[in-house]
Every structure is written in structure tokens, then in C-alpha cells.
Amino acid sequence: MVANKYDEYFLTEPKMPIFLPEHQAKPNIVFQGAKIWKGLPFFTDWETIREPWFMDPKPMKHDFDQIVAFIGGNFDDPWDFGAEIEFCMGEEEEKHIITKTTIVYIPKGMVHAPLNFKRVDKPILFQNICLSDHYMRLVKDDNGNWVEWEMPEEMKKLKES
């Protein structure tokens, strides 16, 4: 196949699986711009949520801005949303109940989560967009201290491939 001048800007396969299969929904697609497009501070992943799942049980925060989207899985009508999601924001863990297609902006340093997909009547799409060249999170431990999330060794190996 003849390469085109701008082929480098088209990405059709995930280049960085960052979570082990047991830690992610199916199907899952991850793209990390920094490894592909000369340090572009961006990565995203899409996950199809098909059943209830307590994705993130502990509050966290990041050193980058983030956008998360909860979108109905009906391609003909993405507003057709069949789920109930609890998502907390702020140090006080203000609870928000999501029952329709919603996009959430999370400013750098803002505490967010737990994230609980409590009811899923039909598939929905969860998209995570991080404006960073790396993924890092601080998680609140059981004593209320902020600690850097430790990526398991198996996941580090996947990330480096």
C-alpha cells in the first residue's frame, strides 16, 4: 500500500492498553497522543458499559484537565440513555445522579469519584479525555491521605509496549 503524506495523523488501532482486561469494560479503545503525535498532551479511551459496575470506588484527582462523557449507546439516537450512574465531585463528594447523556468537565486538581454505574438497562458509551501526556492519579487512601495510584506491574508492561 502506498503511504499518503498525512497518514501519520490517522490512528485506527489502539496504541497503549493501560488497563488489564479484568479492570476494564468491553470493548475498550485507548489512544495516547503523546506517544504517537510528537508529545501531544492528550489521551482518550472509550468503554462500552453493558452492566452495573463500580468503576472507581475511591475519590481521586489529576494534574491535568479531564472531560468524561456518558453517552447513550444507540447510534441512531445517542440521547437514548438507559442507565443510572452515581458520580461524585469535590472534596465533599457531592453526589450527582446521571440518567441522560451527559458530558462532565473536571478541572485540573478537582476531586472526583466514586463513579458507580448502578443500573444499566442497555449499553452506554463512557469516554474519558485527558489533556495530558501521561496518566497519573492521586487516590484518597483509607486514612484520608492522598497517595499516588500505583499501577500494577502487569499494567506497566502493557503501557510500555
Short mmCIF file of the C-alpha atoms (twelve columns), coordinates in Angstrom:
data_MODEL
# 
_entry.id   MODEL 
# 
loop_
_atom_site.group_PDB 
_atom_site.id 
_atom_site.type_symbol 
_atom_site.label_atom_id 
_atom_site.label_alt_id 
_atom_site.label_comp_id 
_atom_site.label_asym_id 
_atom_site.label_seq_id 
_atom_site.Cartn_x 
_atom_site.Cartn_y 
_atom_site.Cartn_z 
_atom_site.pdbx_PDB_model_num 
ATOM 1   C CA . MET A 1   0.000   0.000  0.000  1 
ATOM 2   C CA . VAL A 2   1.306   3.442  -0.911 1 
ATOM 3   C CA . ALA A 3   1.673   5.718  2.083  1 
ATOM 4   C CA . ASN A 4   -0.020  9.096  1.908  1 
ATOM 5   C CA . LYS A 5   1.537   12.353 3.018  1 
ATOM 6   C CA . TYR A 6   -0.747  12.733 6.058  1 
ATOM 7   C CA . ASP A 7   -1.134  9.087  7.114  1 
ATOM 8   C CA . GLU A 8   0.603   9.810  10.428 1 
ATOM 9   C CA . TYR A 9   -2.422  11.840 11.550 1 
ATOM 10  C CA . PHE A 10  -4.879  8.944  11.183 1 
ATOM 11  C CA . LEU A 11  -4.913  6.424  14.011 1 
ATOM 12  C CA . THR A 12  -7.018  3.313  13.544 1 
ATOM 13  C CA . GLU A 13  -5.659  0.960  16.214 1 
ATOM 14  C CA . PRO A 14  -5.157  1.428  19.940 1 
ATOM 15  C CA . LYS A 15  -1.511  2.037  20.719 1 
ATOM 16  C CA . MET A 16  -1.474  1.883  24.505 1 
ATOM 17  C CA . PRO A 17  -3.599  -0.524 26.538 1 
ATOM 18  C CA . ILE A 18  -3.346  0.928  30.053 1 
ATOM 19  C CA . PHE A 19  -5.612  -1.416 31.970 1 
ATOM 20  C CA . LEU A 20  -5.624  -5.160 32.363 1 
ATOM 21  C CA . PRO A 21  -8.705  -6.880 30.923 1 
ATOM 22  C CA . GLU A 22  -10.203 -7.515 34.367 1 
ATOM 23  C CA . HIS A 23  -10.006 -3.769 35.132 1 
ATOM 24  C CA . GLN A 24  -11.890 -2.525 32.098 1 
ATOM 25  C CA . ALA A 25  -15.228 -2.798 30.411 1 
ATOM 26  C CA . LYS A 26  -15.588 -4.420 26.987 1 
ATOM 27  C CA . PRO A 27  -14.942 -3.296 24.377 1 
ATOM 28  C CA . ASN A 28  -12.299 -0.734 25.257 1 
ATOM 29  C CA . ILE A 29  -10.221 1.520  22.963 1 
ATOM 30  C CA . VAL A 30  -7.329  3.674  24.204 1 
ATOM 31  C CA . PHE A 31  -5.336  6.276  22.264 1 
ATOM 32  C CA . GLN A 32  -2.411  8.198  23.744 1 
ATOM 33  C CA . GLY A 33  -1.431  11.163 21.623 1 
ATOM 34  C CA . ALA A 34  1.882   11.822 23.373 1 
ATOM 35  C CA . LYS A 35  3.394   8.547  22.174 1 
ATOM 36  C CA . ILE A 36  2.123   8.978  18.640 1 
ATOM 37  C CA . TRP A 37  1.967   12.655 17.707 1 
ATOM 38  C CA . LYS A 38  5.189   14.267 18.960 1 
ATOM 39  C CA . GLY A 39  4.228   14.769 22.576 1 
ATOM 40  C CA . LEU A 40  0.635   15.951 22.046 1 
ATOM 41  C CA . PRO A 41  -0.726  16.210 25.608 1 
ATOM 42  C CA . PHE A 42  -3.839  14.110 25.072 1 
ATOM 43  C CA . PHE A 43  -5.183  10.650 25.552 1 
ATOM 44  C CA . THR A 44  -8.637  9.144  25.463 1 
ATOM 45  C CA . ASP A 45  -10.398 5.882  25.924 1 
ATOM 46  C CA . TRP A 46  -13.875 4.642  25.110 1 
ATOM 47  C CA . GLU A 47  -15.559 1.859  27.025 1 
ATOM 48  C CA . THR A 48  -18.867 0.174  26.364 1 
ATOM 49  C CA . ILE A 49  -20.682 -0.282 29.662 1 
ATOM 50  C CA . ARG A 50  -23.184 -3.148 29.469 1 
ATOM 51  C CA . GLU A 51  -23.843 -3.963 33.115 1 
ATOM 52  C CA . PRO A 52  -23.611 -2.337 36.540 1 
ATOM 53  C CA . TRP A 53  -20.015 -1.723 37.545 1 
ATOM 54  C CA . PHE A 54  -18.356 0.184  40.385 1 
ATOM 55  C CA . MET A 55  -15.596 1.630  38.214 1 
ATOM 56  C CA . ASP A 56  -13.830 3.899  40.718 1 
ATOM 57  C CA . PRO A 57  -14.709 3.368  44.389 1 
ATOM 58  C CA . LYS A 58  -12.317 5.989  45.823 1 
ATOM 59  C CA . PRO A 59  -12.027 9.752  45.306 1 
ATOM 60  C CA . MET A 60  -9.191  10.828 43.004 1 
ATOM 61  C CA . LYS A 61  -7.647  13.877 41.382 1 
ATOM 62  C CA . HIS A 62  -5.283  14.523 38.481 1 
ATOM 63  C CA . ASP A 63  -2.661  17.088 37.485 1 
ATOM 64  C CA . PHE A 64  -4.499  17.728 34.191 1 
ATOM 65  C CA . ASP A 65  -7.907  18.824 32.942 1 
ATOM 66  C CA . GLN A 66  -10.267 15.978 32.108 1 
ATOM 67  C CA . ILE A 67  -13.568 15.513 30.315 1 
ATOM 68  C CA . VAL A 68  -15.743 12.452 30.816 1 
ATOM 69  C CA . ALA A 69  -18.769 11.635 28.685 1 
ATOM 70  C CA . PHE A 70  -21.658 9.282  29.331 1 
ATOM 71  C CA . ILE A 71  -23.451 8.701  26.021 1 
ATOM 72  C CA . GLY A 72  -26.390 6.529  25.050 1 
ATOM 73  C CA . GLY A 73  -25.276 3.509  23.022 1 
ATOM 74  C CA . ASN A 74  -27.950 3.789  20.345 1 
ATOM 75  C CA . PHE A 75  -26.076 5.078  17.286 1 
ATOM 76  C CA . ASP A 76  -29.320 6.331  15.759 1 
ATOM 77  C CA . ASP A 77  -30.160 8.280  18.912 1 
ATOM 78  C CA . PRO A 78  -27.263 8.897  21.348 1 
ATOM 79  C CA . TRP A 79  -29.745 10.653 23.674 1 
ATOM 80  C CA . ASP A 80  -31.463 7.276  24.188 1 
ATOM 81  C CA . PHE A 81  -29.881 6.604  27.566 1 
ATOM 82  C CA . GLY A 82  -30.760 3.600  29.702 1 
ATOM 83  C CA . ALA A 83  -28.627 3.846  32.820 1 
ATOM 84  C CA . GLU A 84  -28.266 5.409  36.255 1 
ATOM 85  C CA . ILE A 85  -24.805 6.498  37.311 1 
ATOM 86  C CA . GLU A 86  -23.611 7.999  40.580 1 
ATOM 87  C CA . PHE A 87  -20.671 10.347 40.126 1 
ATOM 88  C CA . CYS A 88  -19.244 12.474 42.936 1 
ATOM 89  C CA . MET A 89  -17.449 15.804 42.566 1 
ATOM 90  C CA . GLY A 90  -15.473 17.896 45.045 1 
ATOM 91  C CA . GLU A 91  -13.797 17.221 48.390 1 
ATOM 92  C CA . GLU A 92  -17.248 16.871 49.944 1 
ATOM 93  C CA . GLU A 93  -18.141 14.158 47.399 1 
ATOM 94  C CA . GLU A 94  -21.239 15.944 46.157 1 
ATOM 95  C CA . LYS A 95  -23.289 13.187 44.526 1 
ATOM 96  C CA . HIS A 96  -24.676 13.634 41.010 1 
ATOM 97  C CA . ILE A 97  -27.109 11.146 39.504 1 
ATOM 98  C CA . ILE A 98  -26.702 10.841 35.731 1 
ATOM 99  C CA . THR A 99  -29.745 9.491  33.870 1 
ATOM 100 C CA . LYS A 100 -29.245 11.059 30.439 1 
ATOM 101 C CA . THR A 101 -26.394 11.676 28.010 1 
ATOM 102 C CA . THR A 102 -24.010 13.955 29.903 1 
ATOM 103 C CA . ILE A 103 -20.526 15.420 29.449 1 
ATOM 104 C CA . VAL A 104 -18.608 16.486 32.565 1 
ATOM 105 C CA . TYR A 105 -15.609 18.829 32.719 1 
ATOM 106 C CA . ILE A 106 -13.233 18.104 35.610 1 
ATOM 107 C CA . PRO A 107 -10.686 20.910 36.123 1 
ATOM 108 C CA . LYS A 108 -7.087  20.060 36.994 1 
ATOM 109 C CA . GLY A 109 -6.837  19.152 40.690 1 
ATOM 110 C CA . MET A 110 -10.600 18.742 41.284 1 
ATOM 111 C CA . VAL A 111 -11.527 15.770 43.426 1 
ATOM 112 C CA . HIS A 112 -13.942 13.403 41.712 1 
ATOM 113 C CA . ALA A 113 -15.324 9.876  42.133 1 
ATOM 114 C CA . PRO A 114 -16.546 7.481  43.332 1 
ATOM 115 C CA . LEU A 115 -18.011 6.523  39.952 1 
ATOM 116 C CA . ASN A 116 -20.669 3.839  40.084 1 
ATOM 117 C CA . PHE A 117 -22.675 2.543  37.126 1 
ATOM 118 C CA . LYS A 118 -25.595 1.479  39.336 1 
ATOM 119 C CA . ARG A 119 -28.127 0.483  36.683 1 
ATOM 120 C CA . VAL A 120 -27.503 -0.287 33.025 1 
ATOM 121 C CA . ASP A 121 -30.619 -1.280 31.068 1 
ATOM 122 C CA . LYS A 122 -28.903 -1.017 27.686 1 
ATOM 123 C CA . PRO A 123 -25.313 -0.346 26.624 1 
ATOM 124 C CA . ILE A 124 -23.879 3.124  27.068 1 
ATOM 125 C CA . LEU A 125 -20.578 4.615  25.991 1 
ATOM 126 C CA . PHE A 126 -18.168 6.014  28.576 1 
ATOM 127 C CA . GLN A 127 -15.433 8.262  27.199 1 
ATOM 128 C CA . ASN A 128 -12.500 9.629  29.176 1 
ATOM 129 C CA . ILE A 129 -10.494 12.501 27.668 1 
ATOM 130 C CA . CYS A 130 -7.344  13.617 29.500 1 
ATOM 131 C CA . LEU A 131 -5.395  16.697 28.441 1 
ATOM 132 C CA . SER A 132 -2.022  15.313 29.455 1 
ATOM 133 C CA . ASP A 133 0.883   13.389 28.005 1 
ATOM 134 C CA . HIS A 134 0.726   10.905 30.891 1 
ATOM 135 C CA . TYR A 135 -1.869  9.335  33.155 1 
ATOM 136 C CA . MET A 136 -1.419  9.951  36.845 1 
ATOM 137 C CA . ARG A 137 -3.910  9.983  39.647 1 
ATOM 138 C CA . LEU A 138 -3.815  10.650 43.330 1 
ATOM 139 C CA . VAL A 139 -6.260  8.477  45.268 1 
ATOM 140 C CA . LYS A 140 -7.578  9.007  48.758 1 
ATOM 141 C CA . ASP A 141 -6.488  6.061  50.892 1 
ATOM 142 C CA . ASP A 142 -8.446  4.572  53.796 1 
ATOM 143 C CA . ASN A 143 -6.826  7.059  56.204 1 
ATOM 144 C CA . GLY A 144 -7.892  10.061 54.103 1 
ATOM 145 C CA . ASN A 145 -4.396  10.730 52.729 1 
ATOM 146 C CA . TRP A 146 -3.717  11.485 49.064 1 
ATOM 147 C CA . VAL A 147 -1.368  8.858  47.622 1 
ATOM 148 C CA . GLU A 148 -0.161  8.258  44.094 1 
ATOM 149 C CA . TRP A 149 -2.058  5.427  42.471 1 
ATOM 150 C CA . GLU A 150 0.286   2.505  41.944 1 
ATOM 151 C CA . MET A 151 -0.082  0.895  38.573 1 
ATOM 152 C CA . PRO A 152 0.300   -2.896 38.922 1 
ATOM 153 C CA . GLU A 153 3.427   -4.311 37.260 1 
ATOM 154 C CA . GLU A 154 1.402   -6.155 34.588 1 
ATOM 155 C CA . MET A 155 -0.234  -2.878 33.593 1 
ATOM 156 C CA . LYS A 156 3.156   -1.099 33.453 1 
ATOM 157 C CA . LYS A 157 4.342   -3.716 30.964 1 
ATOM 158 C CA . LEU A 158 1.259   -3.165 28.800 1 
ATOM 159 C CA . LYS A 159 1.759   0.615  28.940 1 
ATOM 160 C CA . GLU A 160 5.372   0.329  27.819 1 
ATOM 161 C CA . SER A 161 4.554   -1.853 24.806 1 
# 
